[in-house]
Every structure is written in C-alpha cells, then in structure tokens.
Amino acid sequence: MSVASAIPSGAGGLDNVGGLRAALNDAIAQQIITFNPAAHVEIEPGKRPKALV
C-alpha cells in the first residue's frame, strides 16, 4: 500500500479520520505511543454533492 492511497481524498474518506483519531487515542491510553499526531489536523468541510433529480 502506498502512502498516496492511504490519504483520504474525498468527503467519504474523511469520515475515517475520526476512527483514526480514536485508535491513536486508545494507543496513548495504553502507552503504546506518547502523542496523537492526528489531534492537530484540521480538515476543511467538503462540498455537498449536487442533487441529480
């Protein structure tokens, strides 16, 4: 898996960032890592898709 394929590129992929943050926070609680690098990431809100009627 390449790094480019692991980076979320759309609004649907950004939903997984919350899960990543939760997993990193759990790792901190278990003292596996010392800080959460995702804690300071700010994500711009995505645009709503135009409805096709």
C-alpha distances in whole Angstrom, upper triangle without the diagonal:
4,7,8,7,7,11,13,15,18,21,19,16,18,20,17,18,21,19,17,20,22,20,20,24,24,22,25,28,27,27,23,23,26,24,22,21,20,24,25,22,24,23,25,27,25,28,29,29,32,34,34,38
4,5,5,7,9,12,14,17,20,19,16,18,20,17,17,21,20,17,20,23,21,20,24,25,23,25,28,28,27,24,23,25,24,22,19,19,23,23,21,23,22,24,25,24,27,28,28,31,33,34,38
4,5,5,7,10,12,16,18,18,14,15,18,15,15,19,18,15,18,20,19,18,22,23,21,23,26,26,25,22,21,23,21,19,16,16,19,20,17,19,18,21,22,22,25,27,27,30,32,33,37
4,5,5,9,9,13,16,16,13,14,17,15,15,19,19,16,19,22,20,20,24,25,24,26,29,29,28,25,24,25,23,21,18,17,21,20,17,19,17,19,21,19,22,24,24,27,29,30,34
4,6,8,9,12,15,14,11,13,15,13,14,18,17,15,18,21,19,20,23,24,23,25,28,28,28,25,24,26,24,21,19,18,21,21,18,20,18,20,21,19,21,23,23,26,28,29,32
4,6,9,12,14,13,9,11,13,11,11,14,14,12,15,17,16,16,19,20,20,22,24,24,25,22,20,23,21,18,16,14,18,18,16,17,16,18,19,18,21,23,23,26,28,30,33
4,6,9,12,12,8,9,12,10,10,13,14,12,14,17,16,16,19,21,20,22,25,25,25,23,21,23,20,17,14,13,16,16,13,14,12,15,16,15,18,20,21,24,26,28,32
4,6,8,8,5,6,9,8,8,12,13,11,14,16,16,17,20,21,21,23,25,26,27,25,23,24,21,18,16,13,16,16,13,13,11,12,13,12,15,17,17,21,23,25,28
4,7,8,6,7,11,11,11,15,16,15,17,20,20,20,23,25,25,26,29,30,30,28,26,28,25,21,19,16,19,18,15,14,11,12,12,10,13,15,15,18,21,22,26
4,5,5,6,9,11,11,14,16,16,18,20,21,22,24,25,26,28,30,31,32,30,28,29,26,23,21,17,20,19,16,15,11,11,10,8,10,11,11,15,17,19,22
4,5,5,7,10,10,12,14,15,16,18,20,21,22,24,26,27,29,30,31,30,28,29,26,22,21,17,19,19,15,14,10,10,8,6,8,9,10,14,16,18,21
4,5,6,8,10,12,13,14,16,17,18,20,22,23,24,26,28,29,30,29,27,29,26,22,21,18,19,20,17,16,13,13,11,9,11,11,12,15,16,18,22
4,5,6,8,10,11,11,14,15,16,17,20,21,22,24,25,27,28,26,24,26,23,19,18,15,17,18,15,15,12,13,12,11,14,14,15,18,20,22,25
4,5,5,8,10,10,11,14,15,16,17,19,20,22,24,25,26,25,23,24,21,17,16,12,14,15,12,11,8,10,9,9,12,14,15,19,21,23,26
4,5,6,8,9,11,12,14,15,17,18,20,21,22,24,25,24,23,24,21,18,17,13,15,16,14,13,11,12,11,11,14,14,16,19,21,23,26
4,5,5,6,9,10,11,12,14,15,17,19,20,21,23,21,20,22,19,16,15,12,14,16,13,14,12,15,14,14,17,18,19,23,24,26,29
4,5,5,6,9,10,10,12,14,15,16,18,20,21,19,18,19,16,12,12,8,10,12,10,11,9,12,13,14,17,18,20,24,25,28,31
4,5,5,6,9,10,11,12,14,15,17,19,20,19,18,19,16,12,13,9,10,12,11,12,11,14,14,15,18,19,21,25,26,29,32
4,5,5,6,9,10,11,12,14,15,17,18,17,16,18,16,13,14,11,12,15,14,15,14,17,17,18,21,22,23,27,28,30,33
4,5,5,6,9,10,11,12,14,15,16,15,14,15,13,10,10,8,10,13,11,14,14,17,18,19,22,23,25,28,30,32,35
4,5,5,6,9,10,11,12,14,15,14,13,14,11,7,9,6,7,10,10,12,13,16,17,19,23,24,26,30,31,34,36
4,5,5,6,9,10,11,12,14,14,13,14,12,10,12,10,10,13,13,15,16,19,20,21,25,25,27,31,32,35,37
4,5,5,6,9,10,11,12,11,11,13,12,9,12,10,11,15,15,17,18,21,22,23,27,28,29,33,34,36,39
4,5,5,6,9,10,10,9,8,10,8,6,8,8,9,12,13,16,17,21,22,24,27,29,31,34,36,38,41
4,5,5,6,9,10,10,9,10,8,6,10,9,9,13,14,17,18,22,23,25,28,30,32,35,37,39,42
4,5,5,6,9,9,9,11,11,10,13,13,13,16,17,20,21,25,26,27,31,32,34,37,38,41,43
4,5,5,6,5,6,8,9,9,12,12,13,16,18,21,22,26,27,29,32,33,35,39,40,43,45
4,5,5,6,5,6,6,7,11,12,12,15,17,20,22,26,27,29,33,34,36,40,42,44,47
4,5,8,8,9,10,11,14,15,14,18,20,22,24,28,29,31,35,36,38,41,43,45,48
4,6,8,10,11,12,16,17,17,20,22,25,27,30,31,33,37,38,40,43,44,47,49
4,5,6,9,11,14,16,16,19,21,25,27,30,32,34,37,39,41,45,46,48,51
4,7,9,11,13,15,16,19,20,24,26,29,31,33,36,38,39,43,45,47,50
4,6,8,10,12,13,16,17,21,23,27,29,30,34,36,38,42,43,46,49
4,7,10,12,12,14,17,20,23,27,29,31,35,37,39,42,44,47,50
4,6,9,9,11,13,17,19,23,25,27,31,33,35,39,41,44,47
4,5,5,8,10,13,16,20,22,24,27,29,32,35,37,40,43
4,6,7,8,12,14,18,20,22,26,28,30,34,36,39,42
4,6,5,9,11,14,17,18,22,24,27,30,32,35,38
4,6,9,11,15,17,19,23,25,28,31,33,36,39
4,6,10,13,16,18,22,25,27,31,33,36,39
4,7,10,13,15,19,21,24,27,30,33,36
4,7,10,12,16,19,21,25,27,30,33
4,6,9,12,15,18,21,24,26,30
4,6,9,13,15,18,21,24,27
4,7,9,12,15,18,21,24
4,6,9,12,15,18,21
4,6,9,12,15,18
4,6,9,12,15
4,6,9,12
4,6,9
4,6
4
